[in-house]
Amino acid sequence: MPRALHRTLFKIALFGAISIGSAFVFASVYVVVFHLSLPPTDGAYGQPMSRVFADPLVRGVASAVALVSGVVFWPVFYFTLRDRRLVYCLPIVLGVVILEIVLVTFFIHALVAWPVSYFALVIALVGCWAAGVRPSTRHRCSECGYDLRGLPDSRCPECGHRPHPA
């Protein structure tokens, strides 16, 4: 299998895991914030969080919504962040969506928070994409991306590619 194809498949799998994992984080935050915003007259008011997450309906609906959301947004995550530094972009994306869920649930309405979180996610992803926080390609092999700093020879030890003289 060519190295470039291997790297692309790895990135697609990585972004799938990030997308689905993020969706489960968002669903968990939504359930917690929704539970905390319940009025005192609600029957579930004051129950411990362990009991809330043990409820099969809550767990089933939150898991189903998170899984579908993660799969739907998988390509969006991949195409907006594939050439970006995830160390900088993921905290921004997660922070924006979690902040939106908390603010909308407490100050507007809990049923509006989940749909609006999709809009916040798209805005955060596009913001990271537009900011252009890309990994540096300087001192990297143009074929395989291997870090060439500190090597005595200009030939890449990973793939054998020799860059053209400038």
N, C-alpha and C positions, 0 to 999 in steps of 0.2 A: 504494500500500500504506500503510495507517495506520501512524503512527509507533510506537504501542504494539506492534503486531504485529511490526514490523521489529525492535524492541528485544528482544521475546520470542524471535524466531527467532535473533537474534544470540546471546542468552544460551544457548539450547539448543545451538547450534553450539559456542560457547566451552566449555561444560561437557562436551560430547562430546570435544573435543580434550583438555581437562584430564583427563578420566576415562581415555581411552585412553593418553595420554602418561604418566599416573601408573602405569597398569598395566604399561607397558613399563619404567618405572623400577623398579617392584617386582620384575618378572621378572628384570631384569638384576642387581639386588642379590641376589636369591635365588640365581641361578646363581653369582655370585661367592662368596657366603658358603657355599653348598653345596660349591663346589670347595675353598675354604679349609678346610672341616671334614672333608675326606676323610682316612681313615686312611692311614698310610704304606704299607700293604699293597695299596692300590688301584692299579690300572694307570694311572689318570689323575693320580695324586698327583705334584705337582711340575711339571706341565705349565704353560707360560705361559698367561695369560688369553686372549691373542689366539688361541691354538690351541683353547682351550675354546669360545670364541664362534664359531670357524670350523667347528666340528663341525656338520654339517647336522642331526643329530638334536637336539642341544641348542638350536640356533637355531630349528629348526622347532617343537619342543614349546614352548619358552619364548615364541615369537611367537604361536603359536596360543592358548596359555593366557592370555597378556596381552591379546590382541585380544578374546577371548570375555569375559574379566573386565572389560575396559574397557567393552564394549557393555552387559553386564549391569548394571554399576554406574553407567552413565550417568544413568539416572533418579534413582538414589539421590543422586548428586552434585548433580544439578540441584535436586531438591526439598528437600534439606537445606541447601544453600549458596546458593541463588539470590538471597536477600535479605541475604546476609552479606558482610562485607569479606573478600575472598579473600586480601588481603595478610596478614591475620592467621590465617585458617583453613587455607590450603593448607600452610604450613610445619608447622603442628601435625599435620595429617592425614598428611602425608608422613613426618614425623619419628616419629610413633607407629608407623606400619606398618613403616618400615625398622628401627626399634629392635626391634620384635617379631620381625621376620625374623632379625635378628642374634642376639638372645638365645635364641629358641626353637631355632634351628639349632645353635648352639654348646652349649647347656646341656640341651636335651631330645632332639630328634631332627630331622634335616633334613626328613624326609618329613611331619612334623607342621607345620612352619613355614608352608607355603603355605596350607593350609586355615585355620589359626588366624589368618593375616593378614587373611582376610575378616572375621573377628570383630573384630579390632583396627581395621580400616577402618570398620566400622559404628559401633563405640564412639567412635572419633575424630570421625566425621561427626556423630553425635548429640550429642557433647559440644560441638562448635562450634555446632550448631544451638541447643542449650539455653543456651549462653552468651549467645546473642543479640547477637553483635558485628555490628550493622547499620550501614550507612552512614547518616550524618545526612541527614534530609530537610529540615532547617531551611535556609532560604535557597535552596531549590530550587523550581522550577516544579512544581506538582502534576500537570500534564498530561504534560510531556515529561522532567522531571528536570534541566533546564538550571540551572546555577549562576547565581543572580541577585545574588550579592554584588557590591557596587560599582557597580551600575547606577543611573542617575539616575531612571529610571522603573520602576514596579512591573510594567509589561507585559513579558512574556517575549519577547525578540528572536528566539527560535527558533521558537515556535509561535503567538505573539500572545496567549496566554492572560493574562488579568488576574485576580489572586487577589481573592477577596472581602474587603472590609475586615473586620477583626476587631472 
